[in-house]
Amino acid sequence: MSSYADVHKQSIEDPDEFWAAAAAGIDWTKRWDQVLDDSAAPIYRWFSGGQLNTCYNALDRHVENGRAEQVAVIYDSPVTDSQRKITYRELRDEVAVFAGALVNAGVGKGDRVIIYMPMIPEAIVAVLACARIGAVHSVVFGGFAPNELATRIDDATPKAIVSASCGIEPSRVVEYKPLLDLAIELASHKPDHCIVLQRPQLTAQLNAPMDIEWRDATAAAQPQDCVPVAATDTLYLLYTSGTTGQPKGIVRDNGGHAVALHWSMRNIYGVDPGEVYWAASDIGWVVGHSYIIYGPLLHGNTTVLYEGKPIGTPDAGAFWRVASEHKVSCLFTAPTAFRAIRQQDPNGEFIGKYDLSSLRYLFLAGERCDPDTLRWAEDKLGVPVIDHWWQTETGWSIAANCMGIEVAPVKAGSVGRAAPGWEVRALDERGNDVSVGDVGAIACKLPLPPGALPGLWNAEERFRRSYLTTFPGFYETGDAGFIDDDGYIHVMSRTDDVINVAGHRLSTGAIEEVLASHDDVAECAVMGVADQMKGQLPVGFLVLKAGVDRDSAEIVAEVVQMVRDQIGPVAVFKKAAIVGRLPKTRSGKVLRATMRKIADSEDYKVPATIEDPAVLDEIGQALRNIGYAK
């Protein structure tokens, strides 16, 4: 087996040969003319001239090559108390028929289809049906606010929208159709048709002839064969979360995407075809695209589609029940899910109730994982816990411990080393490398590897301005951190979360690391608030573990002293508030920028992606209690 250093070196020094070898894992209808096309640099394309079909690679070839009766998708829904297992043959057949329903609705190659659905198998069917006929899908998180959905309708101009009558939350049923109808009313662009799945929990009012019920649409459809598309054709659009105004549509192509995700399953996640892989995310986010749907199916794995929560459906043992029952080999989720589990079950008692002998790895991404949470997971699960780092824009890991290449030591607080294909640097404001161990803006040298965004939908100038201008020759990640002596990358915060306290640049992530190590703290967040004397001062928010019954002032005094001891008085960390929960997006990111605006008494817009807007009122009151947020 090659070492990580050898593999990474080859990927950087000879990307054509490296990715051509990886592309052998994908079936092509026409071989590419160029592996890397740099004719329009700094905008690069991969596998120019090549043709393939992503749905064929995810389904048909497995049916033809011996995996027809292997389970492709395990649907596990504690909120509806139901499960379903779908083989590769069954999934291919359902996808082919629904592709016919899309064709009957007027959808063809290159047309856009918005998918606005809950975590149900039909959502995967709709995604793959688009890929099958060369249509471009754009998944919008089910239940997203109508005005935000409307902006995406206007930007993507879909020929059709696929939806369902409702989504199921632990405490309520969310009606989708009224939200969808209002979004279409608000949008300037009108789709030709909406195909709506009626779920048994709620029947939606359909308006013929525009609205077509899913079963009626499929009953009238003929199965469709896979349509070859160019490797550089768009597979999907995914709008970044929290976008205001004109949405930012991340473009993903067919060829580079299929090659990178197929390669990543074994090399990064260390799984073999046939094993069960579970990304506990949502299909509305990039993790759901890459590792609920495409990655596992391209690689011939069994993927888990989970309609539930880490806690409350029914308890903090939900993840362990699923992993045990379905013999999961690799689990991938967000650190925020683990903090929620730990907060409810700090001693890991639920873990001991299940047989987790099949579980080899736990991967975390989406929000920085503090070392304390990582060590807790390692201790309770007894398997490697890998914090890795990537973005909606990149589509797969920028940095990780690549378990299929070399099992390297885990460093708590680090996201591992640069994944093959990625050359990662920490830069100062002038674009020069900072010293080893110093915090800088993290950037990736161009060209980015296959699978990363080649651009934004109908917005090339915005793409250049947003990502390629600040550091010429590099992709600007928007994250800040440092690279240590061993090449391990430490992503500390977003670039705008590096605060300036009396001329000293401090990472909020470093302060959060200290707060999270307190025995009573389940999770925390730190942000910089405006201060006339110092410029900015850090303020902390603490969520305590279940069962903690101590004086709040004592706990705050203890964490203030811990920051003074471990970072120093330079941090000027003096104030923290204990809260019941933190404001988060549905993907688990803490809304620090919104919290900062509340603290500074600035106007703010409630983010469309927020899990529960009511928490912002609680944050405002907590800030007022410690002298902020007038």
C-alpha positions as CSV (number, residue, x, y, z in Angstrom):
1,M,0.0,0.0,0.0
2,S,1.3,3.5,-0.9
3,S,1.8,6.0,1.9
4,Y,-0.3,9.1,2.2
5,A,2.7,11.2,1.4
6,D,3.4,9.3,-1.9
7,V,-0.3,9.5,-2.9
8,H,-0.7,13.1,-2.1
9,K,2.6,14.0,-3.9
10,Q,1.6,12.2,-7.1
11,S,-1.9,13.9,-7.0
12,I,-0.2,17.4,-6.9
13,E,2.7,16.7,-9.2
14,D,0.9,14.7,-11.9
15,P,-2.8,15.4,-11.6
16,D,-3.5,14.1,-15.1
17,E,-2.2,10.7,-14.4
18,F,-3.6,10.5,-10.9
19,W,-7.2,11.4,-11.9
20,A,-7.1,9.4,-15.1
21,A,-6.3,6.3,-12.9
22,A,-9.2,7.2,-10.6
23,A,-11.5,7.7,-13.6
24,A,-11.0,4.0,-14.4
25,G,-13.5,3.3,-11.6
26,I,-16.3,5.0,-13.6
27,D,-17.9,3.7,-16.8
28,W,-17.7,6.1,-19.7
29,T,-19.6,6.1,-23.0
30,K,-16.9,8.2,-24.5
31,R,-13.4,8.7,-23.2
32,W,-12.2,12.2,-22.5
33,D,-9.9,14.2,-24.7
34,Q,-8.2,16.0,-21.8
35,V,-8.0,15.0,-18.2
36,L,-7.4,18.6,-17.0
37,D,-8.5,21.4,-19.4
38,D,-6.7,24.6,-18.4
39,S,-7.6,26.6,-21.5
40,A,-9.8,29.1,-19.6
41,A,-7.6,29.3,-16.4
42,P,-8.2,30.2,-13.6
43,I,-11.5,28.4,-14.4
44,Y,-10.6,24.7,-15.0
45,R,-12.6,21.7,-16.3
46,W,-12.0,18.0,-15.8
47,F,-12.4,15.2,-18.4
48,S,-13.3,17.5,-21.3
49,G,-14.7,15.7,-24.3
50,G,-15.7,12.7,-22.1
51,Q,-19.3,11.4,-21.9
52,L,-21.0,9.3,-19.3
53,N,-24.3,9.1,-17.3
54,T,-24.1,9.4,-13.5
55,C,-27.3,7.5,-12.9
56,Y,-26.0,4.6,-14.9
57,N,-22.8,4.5,-12.8
58,A,-24.9,4.7,-9.6
59,L,-27.4,2.0,-10.5
60,D,-27.5,0.2,-13.8
61,R,-23.9,-1.0,-13.9
62,H,-24.3,-2.6,-10.5
63,V,-27.4,-4.4,-11.6
64,E,-25.5,-5.6,-14.6
65,N,-22.4,-6.6,-12.7
66,G,-23.8,-8.8,-9.8
67,R,-25.3,-6.4,-7.3
68,A,-28.9,-6.4,-8.5
69,E,-30.2,-8.1,-5.3
70,Q,-27.9,-6.1,-2.9
71,V,-29.8,-3.5,-0.9
72,A,-29.0,-0.1,-2.2
73,V,-31.0,2.0,0.2
74,I,-32.2,1.3,3.8
75,Y,-34.9,3.8,4.7
76,D,-35.3,4.1,8.4
77,S,-37.9,6.4,9.8
78,P,-38.5,6.5,13.5
79,V,-40.8,9.5,13.0
80,T,-43.2,7.3,11.0
81,D,-42.2,4.0,12.7
82,S,-41.4,2.5,9.3
83,Q,-38.5,0.9,7.4
84,R,-37.9,-0.1,3.8
85,K,-35.1,-1.8,2.0
86,I,-34.7,-1.2,-1.7
87,T,-32.3,-3.3,-3.9
88,Y,-30.3,-1.9,-6.7
89,R,-32.6,-3.6,-9.2
90,E,-35.7,-2.1,-7.5
91,L,-34.2,1.3,-7.3
92,R,-33.1,1.3,-10.9
93,D,-36.6,0.3,-12.0
94,E,-38.3,3.0,-9.9
95,V,-35.9,5.6,-11.1
96,A,-36.4,4.6,-14.8
97,V,-40.2,4.9,-14.4
98,F,-40.0,8.3,-12.6
99,A,-37.7,9.5,-15.3
100,G,-40.5,8.7,-17.7
101,A,-42.9,10.8,-15.6
102,L,-40.5,13.7,-15.8
103,V,-40.3,13.3,-19.6
104,N,-44.1,13.3,-19.7
105,A,-44.0,16.6,-17.7
106,G,-41.9,18.1,-20.5
107,V,-38.4,17.7,-18.8
108,G,-35.5,17.0,-21.1
109,K,-31.7,17.1,-21.1
110,G,-30.4,20.3,-19.6
111,D,-33.7,21.4,-18.1
112,R,-33.8,22.1,-14.3
113,V,-36.0,20.4,-11.8
114,I,-36.3,21.6,-8.2
115,I,-36.8,18.9,-5.6
116,Y,-38.5,20.0,-2.4
117,M,-38.9,16.8,-0.4
118,P,-38.5,15.2,3.0
119,M,-36.1,12.4,3.8
120,I,-38.0,9.6,1.9
121,P,-36.9,7.2,-0.8
122,E,-38.8,9.1,-3.4
123,A,-36.4,12.0,-3.0
124,I,-33.5,9.8,-4.0
125,V,-35.6,8.4,-6.9
126,A,-36.3,12.0,-8.1
127,V,-32.6,13.0,-7.9
128,L,-31.4,10.0,-9.8
129,A,-34.2,10.3,-12.4
130,C,-33.0,13.7,-13.2
131,A,-29.5,12.4,-13.7
132,R,-30.8,9.6,-15.8
133,I,-32.3,11.9,-18.5
134,G,-29.6,14.6,-18.3
135,A,-31.8,17.1,-16.4
136,V,-30.3,19.3,-13.7
137,H,-31.6,18.8,-10.2
138,S,-31.7,21.4,-7.5
139,V,-32.7,20.0,-4.1
140,V,-34.1,22.6,-1.7
141,F,-34.5,21.6,1.9
142,G,-38.0,20.4,2.5
143,G,-40.0,23.0,4.5
144,F,-37.8,25.9,3.4
145,A,-39.5,29.3,3.6
146,P,-41.6,30.3,0.6
147,N,-39.7,33.5,-0.2
148,E,-36.3,31.7,-0.1
149,L,-37.7,28.9,-2.3
150,A,-39.1,31.6,-4.7
151,T,-35.6,33.1,-5.2
152,R,-34.3,29.6,-6.1
153,I,-37.2,29.1,-8.5
154,D,-36.3,32.4,-10.2
155,D,-32.6,31.6,-10.4
156,A,-32.9,28.0,-11.6
157,T,-36.0,28.5,-13.8
158,P,-37.2,24.9,-13.3
159,K,-39.4,23.1,-15.9
160,A,-40.9,21.1,-13.0
161,I,-40.9,20.9,-9.2
162,V,-41.1,17.6,-7.4
163,S,-42.5,17.7,-3.9
164,A,-44.5,15.8,-1.2
165,S,-47.6,16.6,0.8
166,C,-45.6,16.9,4.1
167,G,-42.6,16.4,6.2
168,I,-42.6,14.8,9.6
169,E,-40.9,16.4,12.6
170,P,-40.8,14.8,16.0
171,S,-43.6,17.0,17.3
172,R,-45.5,18.0,14.2
173,V,-46.4,17.5,10.6
174,V,-45.2,20.2,8.2
175,E,-47.4,20.9,5.2
176,Y,-45.3,21.4,2.2
177,K,-47.9,22.2,-0.5
178,P,-49.0,25.6,0.9
179,L,-45.4,26.7,1.2
180,L,-44.7,25.5,-2.4
181,D,-47.8,27.2,-3.7
182,L,-46.9,30.5,-2.1
183,A,-43.3,30.2,-3.4
184,I,-44.6,29.8,-7.0
185,E,-47.0,32.7,-6.5
186,L,-44.0,34.9,-5.3
187,A,-41.7,33.8,-8.1
188,S,-41.6,35.5,-11.5
189,H,-40.8,32.1,-13.2
190,K,-43.6,29.5,-13.2
191,P,-42.8,25.8,-13.6
192,D,-45.0,23.8,-16.1
193,H,-45.8,21.1,-13.6
194,C,-45.5,20.0,-9.9
195,I,-45.4,16.3,-9.2
196,V,-46.5,15.8,-5.6
197,L,-46.3,12.6,-3.6
198,Q,-49.2,12.3,-1.2
199,R,-47.9,10.9,2.1
200,P,-50.3,9.0,4.3
201,Q,-49.8,11.4,7.2
202,L,-51.4,14.3,5.2
203,T,-53.2,14.8,1.9
204,A,-52.5,18.0,0.0
205,Q,-54.8,19.9,-2.2
206,L,-53.7,19.5,-5.8
207,N,-54.6,21.9,-8.6
208,A,-54.9,20.2,-12.0
209,P,-53.6,20.4,-14.6
210,M,-50.4,21.9,-13.1
211,D,-50.2,19.5,-10.1
212,I,-49.8,15.8,-10.8
213,E,-49.9,13.2,-8.0
214,W,-46.7,11.0,-8.0
215,R,-48.6,7.7,-8.5
216,D,-50.6,9.1,-11.3
217,A,-47.5,10.4,-13.0
218,T,-45.6,7.1,-12.7
219,A,-48.7,5.0,-13.8
220,A,-48.7,6.9,-17.1
221,A,-44.9,6.7,-17.6
222,Q,-42.6,4.5,-19.7
223,P,-39.2,3.6,-18.3
224,Q,-36.4,5.7,-19.7
225,D,-32.8,4.6,-20.6
226,C,-29.8,6.6,-19.4
227,V,-28.9,9.6,-21.6
228,P,-25.2,10.2,-22.1
229,V,-24.1,13.7,-21.2
230,A,-20.8,15.6,-21.4
231,A,-18.5,15.2,-18.4
232,T,-18.6,19.0,-18.1
233,D,-22.4,19.2,-18.3
234,T,-24.1,20.3,-15.0
235,L,-25.4,17.4,-12.8
236,Y,-26.9,19.6,-10.2
237,L,-27.3,23.1,-8.6
238,L,-27.1,23.5,-4.8
239,Y,-27.8,26.8,-3.3
240,T,-25.6,27.7,-0.3
241,S,-27.4,27.9,3.1
242,G,-28.1,31.2,4.6
243,T,-28.0,33.1,1.3
244,T,-29.8,36.5,1.3
245,G,-30.8,38.4,-1.9
246,Q,-29.5,36.8,-5.0
247,P,-28.9,33.1,-4.2
248,K,-25.5,31.5,-4.9
249,G,-26.0,28.4,-7.0
250,I,-23.1,26.0,-6.7
251,V,-22.6,24.1,-10.0
252,R,-21.5,20.4,-9.9
253,D,-20.5,18.7,-13.1
254,N,-21.1,15.0,-14.1
255,G,-17.6,13.7,-14.8
256,G,-15.3,15.1,-12.1
257,H,-18.0,14.6,-9.5
258,A,-18.5,10.9,-10.3
259,V,-14.7,10.3,-10.3
260,A,-14.0,12.1,-7.1
261,L,-16.8,10.7,-5.0
262,H,-16.2,7.1,-6.2
263,W,-12.5,7.5,-5.3
264,S,-13.3,9.0,-1.9
265,M,-15.4,6.1,-0.7
266,R,-12.5,3.7,-0.3
267,N,-9.6,6.1,0.0
268,I,-11.0,8.5,2.5
269,Y,-13.8,6.6,4.3
270,G,-12.1,3.2,4.1
271,V,-15.2,1.2,3.0
272,D,-15.5,-1.6,0.4
273,P,-18.4,-2.1,-2.0
274,G,-21.3,-4.0,-0.3
275,E,-20.7,-2.4,3.1
276,V,-23.3,-0.2,4.8
277,Y,-22.4,3.5,4.9
278,W,-24.5,6.0,6.7
279,A,-24.3,9.8,6.3
280,A,-26.7,11.1,9.0
281,S,-27.5,14.3,7.2
282,D,-30.2,15.7,5.0
283,I,-30.5,15.5,1.2
284,G,-31.0,19.2,1.2
285,W,-27.3,19.7,2.1
286,V,-24.1,18.9,0.2
287,V,-23.4,16.0,2.6
288,G,-26.7,14.4,1.6
289,H,-25.9,14.8,-2.1
290,S,-22.4,13.5,-1.9
291,Y,-22.7,10.8,0.8
292,I,-26.3,9.7,1.2
293,I,-27.0,9.5,-2.6
294,Y,-24.1,9.6,-5.0
295,G,-20.9,8.5,-3.3
296,P,-22.2,5.2,-1.8
297,L,-24.3,4.3,-4.8
298,L,-21.4,5.0,-7.3
299,H,-19.2,2.8,-5.1
300,G,-21.7,-0.1,-4.7
301,N,-22.4,0.4,-1.0
302,T,-25.6,0.2,0.9
303,T,-26.7,3.7,2.0
304,V,-28.9,4.6,5.0
305,L,-31.6,7.2,4.5
306,Y,-32.7,8.3,8.1
307,E,-35.8,10.3,8.7
308,G,-35.3,11.2,12.4
309,K,-33.1,13.1,14.8
310,P,-30.0,12.2,16.9
311,I,-32.1,12.7,20.1
312,G,-35.8,12.6,20.7
313,T,-36.7,10.0,18.1
314,P,-37.1,8.5,20.6
315,D,-34.0,9.1,22.7
316,A,-30.2,9.7,22.7
317,G,-29.6,6.1,21.6
318,A,-31.3,6.7,18.2
319,F,-28.0,6.7,16.2
320,W,-26.7,3.6,18.0
321,R,-30.0,1.7,17.3
322,V,-29.7,2.4,13.5
323,A,-26.0,1.6,13.4
324,S,-26.5,-1.7,15.2
325,E,-29.6,-2.8,13.4
326,H,-28.3,-2.1,9.9
327,K,-24.6,-3.2,10.6
328,V,-23.2,0.2,9.7
329,S,-19.5,0.2,8.9
330,C,-18.9,3.9,8.7
331,L,-21.0,6.7,10.2
332,F,-20.7,10.3,9.0
333,T,-22.5,13.1,10.9
334,A,-22.1,16.6,12.2
335,P,-20.3,17.5,15.5
336,T,-23.5,19.2,16.6
337,A,-25.3,15.9,16.5
338,F,-22.7,14.4,18.9
339,R,-22.9,17.4,21.2
340,A,-26.7,16.9,21.4
341,I,-26.2,13.2,22.2
342,R,-23.6,13.9,24.7
343,Q,-25.6,16.7,26.4
344,Q,-28.5,14.2,26.9
345,D,-26.3,11.1,27.7
346,P,-23.0,12.4,29.1
347,N,-21.9,9.0,30.3
348,G,-22.7,7.2,27.0
349,E,-25.1,4.8,28.7
350,F,-27.2,4.3,25.6
351,I,-24.1,3.2,23.6
352,G,-23.7,0.1,25.8
353,K,-27.2,-1.0,24.9
354,Y,-26.4,-1.8,21.3
355,D,-24.0,-4.0,19.4
356,L,-21.7,-1.7,17.5
357,S,-19.2,-4.3,16.5
358,S,-19.7,-3.5,12.8
359,L,-18.8,0.2,13.2
360,R,-15.1,0.9,12.2
361,Y,-15.1,4.7,11.8
362,L,-16.9,7.8,12.8
363,F,-16.4,10.8,10.5
364,L,-17.5,14.3,11.6
365,A,-17.8,17.5,9.5
366,G,-20.0,20.6,9.0
367,E,-19.0,22.6,12.1
368,R,-15.7,22.6,13.9
369,C,-15.4,19.7,16.3
370,D,-13.9,20.7,19.6
371,P,-11.3,18.3,21.0
372,D,-13.4,17.5,24.1
373,T,-16.3,16.2,22.0
374,L,-14.0,14.2,19.7
375,R,-12.3,12.6,22.7
376,W,-15.6,11.8,24.3
377,A,-16.7,10.0,21.1
378,E,-13.4,8.1,20.8
379,D,-13.7,7.0,24.4
380,K,-17.3,5.9,24.3
381,L,-17.2,4.2,20.9
382,G,-13.7,2.8,20.8
383,V,-13.2,3.5,17.1
384,P,-11.2,6.2,15.3
385,V,-13.1,9.5,15.2
386,I,-12.1,11.6,12.2
387,D,-12.9,15.3,12.0
388,H,-12.6,16.3,8.4
389,W,-13.3,19.5,6.5
390,W,-15.1,20.4,3.3
391,Q,-17.6,22.8,2.0
392,T,-20.7,23.0,-0.2
393,E,-18.5,24.4,-2.9
394,T,-15.9,21.6,-2.8
395,G,-18.3,18.7,-2.7
396,W,-15.9,16.4,-0.9
397,S,-13.1,16.5,1.6
398,I,-10.4,19.2,1.4
399,A,-8.7,17.7,4.4
400,A,-9.1,14.4,6.3
401,N,-7.4,11.4,7.7
402,C,-7.6,9.1,4.6
403,M,-8.4,5.8,6.3
404,G,-8.2,3.9,3.0
405,I,-4.7,5.1,2.3
406,E,-2.9,5.3,5.6
407,V,-4.3,5.1,9.2
408,A,-2.5,8.1,10.6
409,P,-2.7,9.4,14.2
410,V,-5.7,11.6,15.0
411,K,-5.0,15.0,16.4
412,A,-7.9,16.4,18.3
413,G,-8.7,19.9,17.0
414,S,-7.4,19.1,13.6
415,V,-9.2,18.1,10.4
416,G,-6.2,16.0,9.3
417,R,-4.0,16.6,6.3
418,A,-4.8,17.8,2.8
419,A,-6.7,15.2,0.9
420,P,-5.0,14.0,-2.4
421,G,-5.7,16.6,-5.1
422,W,-5.8,19.5,-2.6
423,E,-2.8,21.8,-1.9
424,V,-3.8,23.8,1.2
425,R,-2.0,26.9,2.5
426,A,-2.4,29.4,5.3
427,L,-1.9,32.9,3.9
428,D,-1.5,36.4,5.3
429,E,-3.5,39.4,3.9
430,R,-0.9,39.9,1.1
431,G,-1.2,36.2,0.0
432,N,2.1,35.1,1.5
433,D,2.5,31.9,3.5
434,V,2.3,32.5,7.3
435,S,4.8,30.8,9.6
436,V,4.0,27.2,10.7
437,G,1.5,27.3,13.5
438,D,0.4,30.9,12.8
439,V,-3.2,31.6,12.0
440,G,-3.9,32.7,8.4
441,A,-6.6,32.6,5.8
442,I,-6.8,29.1,4.5
443,A,-6.7,28.9,0.7
444,C,-6.4,26.0,-1.9
445,K,-4.0,26.3,-4.8
446,L,-5.6,26.1,-8.2
447,P,-6.6,24.0,-10.0
448,L,-9.0,22.4,-7.6
449,P,-9.4,18.7,-8.0
450,P,-12.4,17.0,-9.8
451,G,-15.7,17.3,-8.0
452,A,-15.1,20.8,-6.8
453,L,-17.3,23.6,-8.2
454,P,-16.3,24.7,-11.7
455,G,-18.4,27.9,-11.2
456,L,-21.7,29.4,-10.1
457,W,-25.0,29.1,-12.0
458,N,-25.2,31.9,-14.6
459,A,-22.7,34.0,-12.5
460,E,-19.1,33.7,-13.7
461,E,-18.1,37.1,-12.6
462,R,-19.5,36.5,-9.1
463,F,-17.6,33.2,-9.0
464,R,-14.4,35.0,-9.8
465,R,-15.1,37.8,-7.3
466,S,-16.2,35.4,-4.5
467,Y,-13.5,32.8,-4.6
468,L,-10.6,33.6,-7.0
469,T,-9.8,37.3,-6.6
470,T,-8.5,37.8,-3.0
471,F,-5.6,35.4,-3.5
472,P,-4.8,35.1,-7.2
473,G,-4.0,31.5,-8.1
474,F,-5.9,30.2,-5.1
475,Y,-9.5,29.3,-4.1
476,E,-10.5,31.4,-1.1
477,T,-12.2,29.1,1.5
478,G,-13.4,31.8,3.8
479,D,-12.0,29.8,6.7
480,A,-9.1,30.7,9.0
481,G,-6.6,28.5,10.8
482,F,-3.1,27.1,10.8
483,I,-1.0,24.2,9.6
484,D,1.3,22.5,12.0
485,D,4.7,20.9,11.7
486,D,3.2,17.6,10.6
487,G,1.0,19.1,7.9
488,Y,-2.1,18.8,9.9
489,I,-4.7,21.5,9.2
490,H,-6.5,23.2,12.1
491,V,-9.6,25.1,10.9
492,M,-10.3,27.5,13.8
493,S,-13.2,29.7,12.5
494,R,-14.6,31.5,9.6
495,T,-12.3,34.3,8.4
496,D,-14.8,36.9,9.8
497,D,-14.8,35.1,13.1
498,V,-11.1,36.0,13.7
499,I,-11.6,38.9,16.2
500,N,-9.3,41.8,16.8
501,V,-8.8,42.5,20.5
502,A,-6.7,45.6,21.0
503,G,-4.6,44.8,18.0
504,H,-4.3,41.1,18.8
505,R,-5.9,38.7,16.3
506,L,-7.6,35.8,18.1
507,S,-9.5,32.9,16.8
508,T,-13.0,32.3,18.4
509,G,-12.4,28.6,17.8
510,A,-9.4,28.6,20.1
511,I,-11.5,30.1,22.9
512,E,-14.3,27.7,22.2
513,E,-11.8,24.8,22.6
514,V,-11.1,26.0,26.2
515,L,-14.8,26.5,27.1
516,A,-15.7,23.0,25.7
517,S,-13.2,21.3,27.9
518,H,-15.1,22.4,31.1
519,D,-16.7,19.3,32.7
520,D,-20.2,20.9,32.8
521,V,-20.3,22.3,29.2
522,A,-22.0,20.3,26.5
523,E,-21.5,22.8,23.7
524,C,-20.5,26.5,23.3
525,A,-20.0,29.3,20.9
526,V,-17.9,32.4,21.1
527,M,-18.2,35.6,19.1
528,G,-16.6,39.1,19.0
529,V,-18.8,42.0,20.0
530,A,-18.0,45.7,19.4
531,D,-16.1,47.5,22.1
532,Q,-15.1,51.2,22.1
533,M,-11.8,50.6,23.9
534,K,-10.6,47.3,22.6
535,G,-12.3,47.2,19.1
536,Q,-13.8,43.8,19.9
537,L,-14.3,41.6,22.9
538,P,-15.1,37.9,23.0
539,V,-18.4,36.8,24.6
540,G,-19.2,33.1,25.2
541,F,-22.4,31.1,25.3
542,L,-22.6,27.9,27.2
543,V,-25.1,25.0,27.0
544,L,-24.7,22.7,30.0
545,K,-24.9,18.9,30.1
546,A,-28.1,17.4,31.2
547,G,-28.3,17.0,35.0
548,V,-25.9,19.8,35.8
549,D,-27.3,21.7,38.8
550,R,-24.7,24.2,39.9
551,D,-24.7,28.0,40.3
552,S,-24.3,29.6,36.9
553,A,-22.1,32.3,38.2
554,E,-19.6,29.8,39.5
555,I,-19.4,28.0,36.1
556,V,-19.0,31.3,34.2
557,A,-16.2,32.3,36.7
558,E,-14.5,29.0,36.1
559,V,-14.5,29.2,32.3
560,V,-13.3,32.8,32.4
561,Q,-10.3,31.7,34.5
562,M,-9.7,28.8,32.2
563,V,-9.4,31.1,29.2
564,R,-7.1,33.4,31.2
565,D,-4.9,30.4,32.2
566,Q,-4.8,28.7,28.7
567,I,-4.8,31.6,26.3
568,G,-3.8,34.5,28.5
569,P,-5.1,37.9,29.6
570,V,-4.6,39.1,26.0
571,A,-8.0,37.4,25.2
572,V,-9.8,39.8,27.6
573,F,-12.5,37.1,28.0
574,K,-14.7,38.2,30.9
575,K,-18.3,37.5,30.0
576,A,-20.3,34.4,29.2
577,A,-24.0,33.5,29.3
578,I,-25.5,30.1,30.0
579,V,-28.3,29.3,27.6
580,G,-30.6,26.4,26.9
581,R,-29.6,26.0,23.3
582,L,-27.7,27.7,20.5
583,P,-29.2,29.1,17.3
584,K,-28.3,26.8,14.5
585,T,-29.1,26.1,10.9
586,R,-30.8,22.8,10.1
587,S,-27.4,21.5,9.0
588,G,-26.0,22.3,12.5
589,K,-24.0,25.5,11.9
590,V,-24.1,28.0,14.8
591,L,-25.4,31.4,13.6
592,R,-22.5,33.4,15.1
593,A,-23.0,36.3,12.7
594,T,-26.6,36.7,13.7
595,M,-25.7,36.5,17.4
596,R,-23.1,39.2,16.9
597,K,-25.6,41.5,15.3
598,I,-28.0,41.0,18.2
599,A,-25.2,41.8,20.7
600,D,-24.2,44.9,18.8
601,S,-27.9,46.0,18.6
602,E,-27.8,45.9,14.8
603,D,-30.7,45.1,12.5
604,Y,-30.7,41.5,11.3
605,K,-32.7,39.2,9.1
606,V,-33.8,35.9,10.6
607,P,-31.8,33.3,8.4
608,A,-34.1,31.1,6.3
609,T,-32.1,28.1,7.4
610,I,-32.5,28.5,11.1
611,E,-33.9,25.5,13.0
612,D,-36.0,27.5,15.4
613,P,-36.3,31.3,15.2
614,A,-37.5,31.5,18.8
615,V,-34.0,30.8,20.1
616,L,-32.9,34.2,18.9
617,D,-35.2,35.9,21.5
618,E,-33.5,33.7,24.2
619,I,-30.1,34.8,23.0
620,G,-31.1,38.4,23.0
621,Q,-32.3,38.1,26.6
622,A,-29.1,36.3,27.6
623,L,-27.1,39.1,26.1
624,R,-29.1,41.8,27.8
625,N,-28.5,40.0,31.1
626,I,-24.7,40.5,30.7
627,G,-24.9,44.1,29.4
628,Y,-25.3,43.7,25.6
629,A,-28.1,43.9,23.1
630,K,-30.0,47.0,24.1
